[in-house]
């Protein structure tokens, strides 16, 4: 198979040990893509990962986070311990790509490229095991349930770093809209925290023709939604970032009936923990005061979900330098701005220094070019970046776990 890699990542930069198995690893990626599994259901995927790692000589541990897999390879007497993480879960989306390896499971697809992330790390794992050119301990972490259910947090809580200590940990994500095979790095806050809020406005139902006899939760909910928009504009320093979005509102079934209650769901995001805490305080107070003003009550159910993803400065500089020394400056994307999406790799970075990087998946707006955005029925991971990204992981391992002179 011939891979067309962008000028930033010419094919001569793909390591021979990766290139020799690239066709097989792409086929493996297609196999995972055709059989997607949702969060904490990655049974077949984790079986495949564990079988491959064990066959290549890794010590395999299963069960962290339910379906998580950790493969460990120790060589020499080096004290350094490196972790690399890939996610495995799919999304509840009906695929619409029409590809020959499209999802065979109705209503489920790999719409974020976790099939590619898994295949990238497996391709690197194979090359690393064949070369045996490092000194220390390598922990390859295959994580379940990144898509909203906190598999990273669960692995940490169940003892990931107690059982598999790491001095640094790294992960990557493919990124549509960026040139194929170019790598991007950002020290400090890189992705936002993500919290969910459910607001239940409780009023008193009645006939639509006699609103004076009811306590209307619909009108109260409308006032609350408008008032919520003032939190960011009037409580957050314009130099900071925060998002408060109402994504769902449900109440009533008939035009002539005032319902007894209205339910709203919000997403709340920030980069800094103090802003995150302030948003919770202001949302709760504003919702309840608006409700009281309008003669109804409101219950606020606030769910702390993912913290902001903050890249360690030294680890990020190390990761960037690995790419520069391998690909040159042309292999890097321009300096990145923080993203407002969220990632539960943030839980791992709270306990271990490291960095989360991106690799361009392609431009345009179609899966054939890699530019279709993630979480879209038409998305597909771009196979052209698989050998490039796998080669990057091999280079990072070589540099971090340097054999003793």
C-alpha positions as a Markdown table, in Angstrom:
| # | Residue | x | y | z |
|---|---|---|---|---|
| 1 | Unk | 0.0 | 0.0 | 0.0 |
| 2 | Unk | 1.3 | 3.5 | -0.9 |
| 3 | Unk | 0.6 | 6.3 | 1.5 |
| 4 | Unk | 0.3 | 9.9 | 0.3 |
| 5 | Unk | 1.8 | 11.9 | 3.1 |
| 6 | Unk | 1.7 | 15.7 | 3.0 |
| 7 | Unk | 5.0 | 17.7 | 2.3 |
| 8 | Unk | 5.3 | 18.2 | 6.1 |
| 9 | Unk | 5.6 | 14.4 | 6.6 |
| 10 | Unk | 7.3 | 13.0 | 3.6 |
| 11 | Unk | 7.1 | 9.2 | 3.3 |
| 12 | Unk | 10.9 | 8.9 | 3.8 |
| 13 | Unk | 10.3 | 10.1 | 7.4 |
| 14 | Unk | 8.2 | 7.0 | 8.2 |
| 15 | Unk | 10.4 | 4.6 | 10.1 |
| 16 | Unk | 11.1 | 1.3 | 8.2 |
| 17 | Unk | 9.8 | -0.8 | 11.2 |
| 18 | Unk | 6.5 | 1.0 | 10.9 |
| 19 | Unk | 6.4 | 1.1 | 7.1 |
| 20 | Unk | 6.9 | -2.7 | 6.9 |
| 21 | Unk | 3.7 | -3.3 | 8.8 |
| 22 | Unk | 1.6 | -0.3 | 7.7 |
| 23 | Unk | -0.7 | -2.3 | 5.4 |
| 24 | Unk | -1.5 | -4.7 | 8.2 |
| 25 | Unk | -2.1 | -1.9 | 10.7 |
| 26 | Unk | -4.4 | -0.1 | 8.3 |
| 27 | Unk | -6.4 | -3.3 | 7.8 |
| 28 | Unk | -6.6 | -3.7 | 11.6 |
| 29 | Unk | -7.9 | -0.1 | 11.8 |
| 30 | Unk | -10.6 | -1.0 | 9.3 |
| 31 | Unk | -11.5 | -4.0 | 11.3 |
| 32 | Unk | -12.0 | -1.9 | 14.5 |
| 33 | Unk | -13.9 | 0.7 | 12.5 |
| 34 | Unk | -16.3 | -1.9 | 11.1 |
| 35 | Unk | -17.1 | -3.2 | 14.6 |
| 36 | Unk | -17.5 | -0.1 | 16.8 |
| 37 | Unk | -18.1 | -0.5 | 20.5 |
| 38 | Unk | -19.5 | 2.2 | 22.8 |
| 39 | Unk | -18.1 | 3.3 | 26.2 |
| 40 | Unk | -17.3 | 0.4 | 28.6 |
| 41 | Unk | -18.5 | -2.0 | 25.9 |
| 42 | Unk | -15.1 | -2.3 | 24.2 |
| 43 | Unk | -14.8 | -6.0 | 24.7 |
| 44 | Unk | -13.8 | -7.2 | 21.3 |
| 45 | Unk | -11.5 | -4.2 | 20.8 |
| 46 | Unk | -9.7 | -4.8 | 24.1 |
| 47 | Unk | -9.4 | -8.5 | 23.3 |
| 48 | Unk | -7.7 | -7.6 | 20.0 |
| 49 | Unk | -5.4 | -5.1 | 21.7 |
| 50 | Unk | -4.4 | -7.5 | 24.5 |
| 51 | Unk | -3.8 | -10.3 | 22.0 |
| 52 | Unk | -1.5 | -8.3 | 19.8 |
| 53 | Unk | 0.4 | -6.8 | 22.7 |
| 54 | Unk | 0.9 | -10.2 | 24.3 |
| 55 | Unk | 2.1 | -11.7 | 21.0 |
| 56 | Unk | 4.7 | -8.9 | 20.7 |
| 57 | Unk | 6.1 | -9.6 | 24.2 |
| 58 | Unk | 4.3 | -7.0 | 26.4 |
| 59 | Unk | 3.2 | -7.9 | 29.8 |
| 60 | Unk | -0.6 | -7.3 | 29.6 |
| 61 | Unk | -2.9 | -6.1 | 32.4 |
| 62 | Unk | -6.7 | -6.0 | 31.8 |
| 63 | Unk | -9.6 | -4.6 | 33.8 |
| 64 | Unk | -8.7 | -1.1 | 34.8 |
| 65 | Unk | -11.6 | 1.1 | 33.9 |
| 66 | Unk | -13.6 | -2.1 | 33.0 |
| 67 | Unk | -12.3 | -2.7 | 29.5 |
| 68 | Unk | -9.0 | -0.9 | 29.7 |
| 69 | Unk | -5.7 | -2.6 | 28.7 |
| 70 | Unk | -2.2 | -1.7 | 29.7 |
| 71 | Unk | 0.8 | -3.2 | 28.0 |
| 72 | Unk | 4.2 | -2.9 | 29.7 |
| 73 | Unk | 7.6 | -3.5 | 28.2 |
| 74 | Unk | 10.7 | -3.3 | 30.4 |
| 75 | Unk | 14.2 | -3.2 | 28.9 |
| 76 | Unk | 17.5 | -2.7 | 30.7 |
| 77 | Unk | 17.9 | -1.1 | 34.1 |
| 78 | Unk | 16.9 | 2.5 | 33.2 |
| 79 | Unk | 14.8 | 4.1 | 35.9 |
| 80 | Unk | 12.6 | 6.2 | 33.6 |
| 81 | Unk | 9.0 | 5.3 | 33.1 |
| 82 | Unk | 7.0 | 6.5 | 30.1 |
| 83 | Unk | 3.3 | 6.3 | 29.4 |
| 84 | Unk | 1.4 | 6.7 | 26.1 |
| 85 | Unk | -2.3 | 6.6 | 26.0 |
| 86 | Unk | -4.8 | 5.8 | 23.2 |
| 87 | Unk | -8.7 | 5.8 | 23.5 |
| 88 | Unk | -10.8 | 2.9 | 22.1 |
| 89 | Unk | -14.5 | 3.8 | 22.3 |
| 90 | Unk | -17.0 | 4.7 | 19.5 |
| 91 | Unk | -20.0 | 7.0 | 19.4 |
| 92 | Unk | -23.8 | 6.4 | 19.1 |
| 93 | Unk | -24.0 | 7.8 | 15.6 |
| 94 | Unk | -25.3 | 6.1 | 12.4 |
| 95 | Unk | -22.4 | 6.1 | 9.9 |
| 96 | Unk | -23.1 | 7.7 | 6.4 |
| 97 | Unk | -19.7 | 7.3 | 4.7 |
| 98 | Unk | -20.6 | 4.4 | 2.4 |
| 99 | Unk | -17.0 | 3.1 | 2.8 |
| 100 | Unk | -16.4 | -0.6 | 2.3 |
| 101 | Unk | -15.3 | -1.0 | 5.9 |
| 102 | Unk | -18.1 | 1.2 | 7.3 |
| 103 | Unk | -19.7 | 0.3 | 10.6 |
| 104 | Unk | -21.6 | -3.0 | 10.6 |
| 105 | Unk | -23.4 | -2.0 | 13.8 |
| 106 | Unk | -26.5 | 0.1 | 13.4 |
| 107 | Unk | -26.4 | 3.4 | 15.3 |
| 108 | Unk | -22.7 | 3.1 | 16.3 |
| 109 | Unk | -19.6 | 4.4 | 14.5 |
| 110 | Unk | -16.0 | 5.5 | 15.1 |
| 111 | Unk | -16.8 | 9.2 | 14.4 |
| 112 | Unk | -13.9 | 10.6 | 16.3 |
| 113 | Unk | -11.0 | 8.4 | 15.1 |
| 114 | Unk | -10.4 | 6.3 | 18.2 |
| 115 | Unk | -10.0 | 3.4 | 15.9 |
| 116 | Unk | -7.1 | 5.2 | 14.3 |
| 117 | Unk | -5.6 | 6.2 | 17.7 |
| 118 | Unk | -5.7 | 2.5 | 18.8 |
| 119 | Unk | -4.1 | 1.4 | 15.5 |
| 120 | Unk | -1.4 | 4.1 | 15.7 |
| 121 | Unk | -0.3 | 3.0 | 19.1 |
| 122 | Unk | -0.4 | -0.7 | 18.2 |
| 123 | Unk | 1.7 | 0.0 | 15.1 |
| 124 | Unk | 4.2 | 1.8 | 17.3 |
| 125 | Unk | 4.1 | -1.0 | 19.9 |
| 126 | Unk | 5.0 | -3.6 | 17.3 |
| 127 | Unk | 7.9 | -1.6 | 16.0 |
| 128 | Unk | 9.2 | -0.8 | 19.5 |
| 129 | Unk | 9.0 | -4.4 | 20.5 |
| 130 | Unk | 11.0 | -5.5 | 17.4 |
| 131 | Unk | 13.7 | -2.8 | 17.8 |
| 132 | Unk | 14.1 | -3.1 | 21.6 |
| 133 | Unk | 16.2 | 0.1 | 21.4 |
| 134 | Unk | 15.3 | 1.7 | 24.7 |
| 135 | Unk | 16.2 | 1.5 | 28.4 |
| 136 | Unk | 13.5 | 1.8 | 31.0 |
| 137 | Unk | 9.8 | 1.0 | 31.3 |
| 138 | Unk | 7.1 | 1.7 | 28.7 |
| 139 | Unk | 3.4 | 1.6 | 29.6 |
| 140 | Unk | 1.0 | 1.6 | 26.7 |
| 141 | Unk | -2.5 | 2.6 | 28.0 |
| 142 | Unk | -5.6 | 1.7 | 26.0 |
| 143 | Unk | -8.4 | 3.6 | 27.6 |
| 144 | Unk | -12.2 | 3.0 | 27.4 |
| 145 | Unk | -15.0 | 5.5 | 27.6 |
| 146 | Unk | -13.4 | 8.8 | 26.6 |
| 147 | Unk | -16.6 | 10.0 | 25.0 |
| 148 | Unk | -18.3 | 11.5 | 28.0 |
| 149 | Unk | -18.2 | 8.7 | 30.6 |
| 150 | Unk | -14.8 | 9.4 | 32.1 |
| 151 | Unk | -12.9 | 6.3 | 31.4 |
| 152 | Unk | -9.7 | 8.2 | 32.1 |
| 153 | Unk | -10.9 | 9.2 | 35.5 |
| 154 | Unk | -12.0 | 5.7 | 36.3 |
| 155 | Unk | -8.6 | 4.2 | 35.3 |
| 156 | Unk | -6.9 | 6.7 | 37.6 |
| 157 | Unk | -9.3 | 6.1 | 40.5 |
| 158 | Unk | -8.7 | 2.3 | 40.1 |
| 159 | Unk | -5.0 | 2.7 | 40.5 |
| 160 | Unk | -3.5 | 3.3 | 37.1 |
| 161 | Unk | -0.5 | 5.2 | 38.3 |
| 162 | Unk | -0.1 | 3.1 | 41.5 |
| 163 | Unk | 0.2 | 0.0 | 39.4 |
| 164 | Unk | 2.0 | 1.6 | 36.4 |
| 165 | Unk | 3.9 | 4.6 | 37.6 |
| 166 | Unk | 4.9 | 7.0 | 34.9 |
| 167 | Unk | 7.3 | 9.9 | 35.0 |
| 168 | Unk | 5.5 | 11.4 | 32.0 |
| 169 | Unk | 2.5 | 10.5 | 29.9 |
| 170 | Unk | 1.5 | 11.5 | 26.3 |
| 171 | Unk | -1.5 | 11.2 | 24.0 |
| 172 | Unk | -2.5 | 12.5 | 20.6 |
| 173 | Unk | -5.7 | 13.2 | 18.7 |
| 174 | Unk | -6.3 | 13.4 | 14.9 |
| 175 | Unk | -7.6 | 16.8 | 13.9 |
| 176 | Unk | -9.6 | 17.5 | 10.7 |
| 177 | Unk | -9.1 | 20.9 | 9.2 |
| 178 | Unk | -5.3 | 20.7 | 9.5 |
| 179 | Unk | -2.7 | 19.5 | 6.9 |
| 180 | Unk | -2.1 | 15.8 | 6.8 |
| 181 | Unk | 0.6 | 14.5 | 9.1 |
| 182 | Unk | 1.6 | 17.9 | 10.7 |
| 183 | Unk | 1.9 | 17.9 | 14.4 |
| 184 | Unk | 0.6 | 20.6 | 16.8 |
| 185 | Unk | 1.6 | 21.4 | 20.4 |
| 186 | Unk | 0.3 | 23.8 | 23.0 |
| 187 | Unk | 1.8 | 24.2 | 26.5 |
| 188 | Unk | -0.5 | 25.1 | 29.4 |
| 189 | Unk | -4.3 | 25.1 | 29.1 |
| 190 | Unk | -5.2 | 23.4 | 25.8 |
| 191 | Unk | -8.7 | 22.1 | 26.2 |
| 192 | Unk | -11.6 | 23.4 | 28.3 |
| 193 | Unk | -13.3 | 21.9 | 31.4 |
| 194 | Unk | -16.7 | 20.4 | 30.6 |
| 195 | Unk | -19.6 | 20.4 | 33.2 |
| 196 | Unk | -23.2 | 19.5 | 32.7 |
| 197 | Unk | -26.2 | 21.1 | 34.4 |
| 198 | Unk | -29.8 | 20.0 | 34.6 |
| 199 | Unk | -32.3 | 22.7 | 35.8 |
| 200 | Unk | -35.8 | 21.7 | 36.7 |
| 201 | Unk | -38.2 | 24.6 | 36.9 |
| 202 | Unk | -41.2 | 23.7 | 39.0 |
| 203 | Unk | -44.4 | 25.7 | 38.7 |
| 204 | Unk | -48.1 | 25.1 | 38.8 |
| 205 | Unk | -49.8 | 23.9 | 35.7 |
| 206 | Unk | -53.1 | 25.2 | 34.4 |
| 207 | Unk | -55.2 | 26.0 | 31.4 |
| 208 | Unk | -53.5 | 28.2 | 28.8 |
| 209 | Unk | -56.6 | 30.5 | 28.8 |
| 210 | Unk | -56.2 | 31.3 | 32.4 |
| 211 | Unk | -52.4 | 31.9 | 33.0 |
| 212 | Unk | -53.2 | 34.0 | 36.1 |
| 213 | Unk | -54.3 | 30.8 | 37.9 |
| 214 | Unk | -51.1 | 29.0 | 37.2 |
| 215 | Unk | -47.4 | 29.6 | 38.0 |
| 216 | Unk | -45.9 | 29.3 | 34.5 |
| 217 | Unk | -42.5 | 27.5 | 34.4 |
| 218 | Unk | -42.2 | 28.1 | 30.7 |
| 219 | Unk | -42.0 | 31.9 | 31.1 |
| 220 | Unk | -39.7 | 31.5 | 34.0 |
| 221 | Unk | -37.4 | 29.2 | 32.0 |
| 222 | Unk | -37.3 | 31.7 | 29.2 |
| 223 | Unk | -36.2 | 34.4 | 31.6 |
| 224 | Unk | -33.6 | 32.1 | 33.1 |
| 225 | Unk | -32.1 | 31.3 | 29.6 |
| 226 | Unk | -31.8 | 35.0 | 28.8 |
| 227 | Unk | -30.3 | 35.8 | 32.2 |
| 228 | Unk | -27.8 | 33.0 | 31.9 |
| 229 | Unk | -26.2 | 34.7 | 28.9 |
| 230 | Unk | -25.1 | 37.6 | 31.2 |
| 231 | Unk | -22.9 | 35.4 | 33.3 |
| 232 | Unk | -20.1 | 35.2 | 30.8 |
| 233 | Unk | -20.5 | 38.8 | 29.5 |
| 234 | Unk | -20.7 | 40.4 | 33.0 |
| 235 | Unk | -18.9 | 38.0 | 35.3 |
| 236 | Unk | -15.9 | 36.7 | 33.3 |
| 237 | Unk | -12.9 | 38.8 | 32.5 |
| 238 | Unk | -13.0 | 39.4 | 28.7 |
| 239 | Unk | -9.4 | 38.0 | 28.6 |
| 240 | Unk | -10.6 | 34.7 | 29.9 |
| 241 | Unk | -12.8 | 32.1 | 28.3 |
| 242 | Unk | -16.1 | 30.7 | 29.5 |
| 243 | Unk | -19.1 | 29.1 | 27.8 |
| 244 | Unk | -22.6 | 28.7 | 29.1 |
| 245 | Unk | -24.9 | 27.1 | 26.6 |
| 246 | Unk | -28.5 | 25.8 | 27.0 |
| 247 | Unk | -28.6 | 22.8 | 24.7 |
| 248 | Unk | -32.0 | 21.3 | 25.6 |
| 249 | Unk | -35.4 | 22.5 | 27.0 |
| 250 | Unk | -38.4 | 20.3 | 27.5 |
| 251 | Unk | -41.8 | 21.3 | 28.8 |
| 252 | Unk | -45.4 | 20.8 | 27.9 |
| 253 | Unk | -47.2 | 18.9 | 25.1 |
| 254 | Unk | -50.2 | 21.0 | 24.1 |
| 255 | Unk | -50.6 | 24.7 | 23.1 |
| 256 | Unk | -53.4 | 25.3 | 25.6 |
| 257 | Unk | -51.8 | 23.6 | 28.6 |
| 258 | Unk | -49.4 | 25.4 | 30.9 |
| 259 | Unk | -47.1 | 22.5 | 32.2 |
| 260 | Unk | -46.2 | 22.0 | 35.8 |
| 261 | Unk | -42.5 | 21.9 | 35.1 |
| 262 | Unk | -39.8 | 22.6 | 32.5 |
| 263 | Unk | -36.4 | 20.8 | 32.3 |
| 264 | Unk | -33.3 | 22.4 | 30.8 |
| 265 | Unk | -29.8 | 21.0 | 30.1 |
| 266 | Unk | -26.7 | 23.1 | 29.9 |
| 267 | Unk | -23.0 | 22.7 | 29.0 |
| 268 | Unk | -20.5 | 24.8 | 30.9 |
| 269 | Unk | -16.8 | 25.3 | 29.9 |
| 270 | Unk | -13.7 | 27.2 | 31.1 |
| 271 | Unk | -10.0 | 27.0 | 31.1 |
| 272 | Unk | -9.2 | 28.2 | 34.6 |
| 273 | Unk | -10.4 | 26.3 | 37.7 |
| 274 | Unk | -11.4 | 29.5 | 39.5 |
| 275 | Unk | -13.6 | 30.5 | 36.5 |
| 276 | Unk | -15.1 | 27.0 | 36.5 |
| 277 | Unk | -16.0 | 27.3 | 40.2 |
| 278 | Unk | -17.4 | 30.8 | 39.8 |
| 279 | Unk | -19.6 | 29.6 | 36.9 |
| 280 | Unk | -21.2 | 27.0 | 39.2 |
| 281 | Unk | -21.9 | 29.6 | 41.9 |
| 282 | Unk | -23.3 | 32.2 | 39.5 |
| 283 | Unk | -25.5 | 29.7 | 37.6 |
| 284 | Unk | -27.0 | 28.2 | 40.7 |
| 285 | Unk | -27.7 | 31.6 | 42.3 |
| 286 | Unk | -29.1 | 33.2 | 39.1 |
| 287 | Unk | -31.4 | 30.3 | 38.3 |
| 288 | Unk | -32.9 | 30.2 | 41.7 |
| 289 | Unk | -33.3 | 34.0 | 42.1 |
| 290 | Unk | -34.9 | 34.3 | 38.7 |
| 291 | Unk | -37.3 | 31.4 | 39.5 |
| 292 | Unk | -38.2 | 33.0 | 42.9 |
| 293 | Unk | -38.9 | 36.4 | 41.2 |
| 294 | Unk | -41.4 | 34.7 | 38.9 |
| 295 | Unk | -43.2 | 32.7 | 41.5 |
| 296 | Unk | -41.7 | 29.2 | 40.7 |
| 297 | Unk | -38.9 | 27.1 | 42.1 |
| 298 | Unk | -35.9 | 25.7 | 40.5 |
| 299 | Unk | -33.6 | 22.7 | 41.3 |
| 300 | Unk | -30.1 | 22.8 | 39.9 |
| 301 | Unk | -28.3 | 19.5 | 39.5 |
| 302 | Unk | -24.7 | 20.4 | 38.7 |
| 303 | Unk | -22.4 | 17.6 | 37.4 |
| 304 | Unk | -18.6 | 18.2 | 37.6 |
| 305 | Unk | -17.3 | 16.2 | 34.6 |
| 306 | Unk | -14.0 | 16.8 | 32.9 |
| 307 | Unk | -11.4 | 19.3 | 34.2 |
| 308 | Unk | -9.5 | 21.5 | 31.8 |
| 309 | Unk | -6.6 | 19.8 | 30.0 |
| 310 | Unk | -3.4 | 21.5 | 31.0 |
| 311 | Unk | -0.2 | 20.4 | 29.3 |
| 312 | Unk | 3.0 | 20.4 | 31.3 |
| 313 | Unk | 5.4 | 23.0 | 29.8 |
| 314 | Unk | 8.5 | 20.9 | 29.9 |
| 315 | Unk | 6.8 | 17.8 | 28.6 |
| 316 | Unk | 5.3 | 19.8 | 25.8 |
| 317 | Unk | 8.6 | 21.3 | 24.8 |
| 318 | Unk | 10.1 | 17.8 | 24.8 |
| 319 | Unk | 7.4 | 16.4 | 22.6 |
| 320 | Unk | 7.7 | 19.4 | 20.2 |
| 321 | Unk | 11.5 | 19.0 | 20.0 |
| 322 | Unk | 11.1 | 15.3 | 19.1 |
| 323 | Unk | 8.9 | 16.3 | 16.1 |
| 324 | Unk | 11.3 | 19.1 | 15.1 |
| 325 | Unk | 14.4 | 17.0 | 15.2 |
| 326 | Unk | 12.6 | 14.3 | 13.2 |
| 327 | Unk | 10.5 | 16.3 | 10.7 |
| 328 | Unk | 12.0 | 19.8 | 10.9 |
| 329 | Unk | 10.0 | 22.9 | 11.5 |
| 330 | Unk | 8.0 | 22.3 | 8.4 |
| 331 | Unk | 6.5 | 19.3 | 10.1 |
| 332 | Unk | 4.8 | 21.4 | 12.7 |
| 333 | Unk | 1.6 | 23.3 | 12.6 |
| 334 | Unk | 1.6 | 27.1 | 13.5 |
| 335 | Unk | 1.3 | 27.9 | 17.2 |
| 336 | Unk | -2.1 | 26.5 | 18.4 |
| 337 | Unk | -4.8 | 28.4 | 20.3 |
| 338 | Unk | -6.6 | 26.6 | 23.1 |
| 339 | Unk | -9.6 | 24.5 | 22.1 |
| 340 | Unk | -13.1 | 24.7 | 23.7 |
| 341 | Unk | -13.6 | 21.0 | 23.4 |
| 342 | Unk | -12.8 | 18.7 | 26.3 |
| 343 | Unk | -10.8 | 15.5 | 26.9 |
| 344 | Unk | -10.7 | 13.1 | 29.8 |
| 345 | Unk | -6.9 | 12.7 | 29.3 |
| 346 | Unk | -7.1 | 15.7 | 31.6 |
| 347 | Unk | -7.6 | 13.4 | 34.6 |
| 348 | Unk | -4.3 | 11.6 | 33.8 |
| 349 | Unk | -2.5 | 14.9 | 33.5 |
| 350 | Unk | -3.7 | 15.9 | 36.9 |
| 351 | Unk | -1.7 | 13.0 | 38.3 |
| 352 | Unk | 1.2 | 12.8 | 36.0 |
| 353 | Unk | 3.1 | 15.5 | 34.0 |
| 354 | Unk | 2.7 | 15.1 | 30.2 |
| 355 | Unk | 1.3 | 16.5 | 27.1 |
| 356 | Unk | -1.6 | 16.1 | 24.6 |
| 357 | Unk | -0.8 | 16.8 | 21.0 |
| 358 | Unk | -2.7 | 16.8 | 17.7 |
| 359 | Unk | -1.8 | 15.5 | 14.2 |
| 360 | Unk | -3.5 | 16.9 | 11.1 |
| 361 | Unk | -6.1 | 14.6 | 9.6 |
| 362 | Unk | -6.6 | 16.5 | 6.4 |
| 363 | Unk | -8.4 | 19.5 | 5.0 |
| 364 | Unk | -11.6 | 20.0 | 3.0 |
| 365 | Unk | -15.0 | 18.8 | 4.1 |
| 366 | Unk | -15.1 | 15.1 | 3.1 |
| 367 | Unk | -13.8 | 11.9 | 4.6 |
| 368 | Unk | -11.8 | 11.2 | 1.4 |
| 369 | Unk | -9.5 | 14.2 | 2.3 |
| 370 | Unk | -9.7 | 13.7 | 6.1 |
| 371 | Unk | -11.4 | 17.1 | 6.5 |
| 372 | Unk | -14.8 | 16.1 | 7.7 |
| 373 | Unk | -15.2 | 17.2 | 11.3 |
| 374 | Unk | -15.3 | 14.6 | 14.1 |
| 375 | Unk | -18.7 | 13.5 | 15.6 |
| 376 | Unk | -20.1 | 13.7 | 12.1 |
| 377 | Unk | -21.8 | 10.7 | 10.3 |
| 378 | Unk | -19.5 | 11.4 | 7.3 |
| 379 | Unk | -16.2 | 11.4 | 9.2 |
| 380 | Unk | -13.4 | 8.9 | 8.8 |
| 381 | Unk | -9.9 | 8.7 | 10.2 |
| 382 | Unk | -7.3 | 9.4 | 7.5 |
| 383 | Unk | -5.1 | 6.3 | 7.1 |
| 384 | Unk | -2.3 | 8.4 | 5.6 |
| 385 | Unk | -1.4 | 9.7 | 9.1 |
| 386 | Unk | -1.3 | 6.2 | 10.7 |
| 387 | Unk | 2.4 | 5.4 | 9.8 |
| 388 | Unk | 3.5 | 9.0 | 10.5 |
| 389 | Unk | 1.9 | 9.2 | 13.9 |
| 390 | Unk | 3.1 | 5.7 | 14.8 |
| 391 | Unk | 6.6 | 6.7 | 13.8 |
| 392 | Unk | 6.3 | 9.7 | 16.1 |
| 393 | Unk | 5.5 | 7.5 | 19.1 |
| 394 | Unk | 8.6 | 5.4 | 18.3 |
| 395 | Unk | 10.7 | 8.5 | 18.1 |
| 396 | Unk | 9.4 | 9.8 | 21.4 |
| 397 | Unk | 10.1 | 6.5 | 23.1 |
| 398 | Unk | 13.6 | 6.4 | 21.7 |
| 399 | Unk | 14.3 | 9.9 | 23.0 |
| 400 | Unk | 12.6 | 9.6 | 26.4 |
| 401 | Unk | 14.0 | 6.1 | 27.3 |
| 402 | Unk | 17.5 | 6.7 | 26.0 |
| 403 | Unk | 19.8 | 3.6 | 26.5 |
| 404 | Unk | 22.7 | 4.1 | 28.8 |
| 405 | Unk | 25.9 | 5.1 | 27.0 |
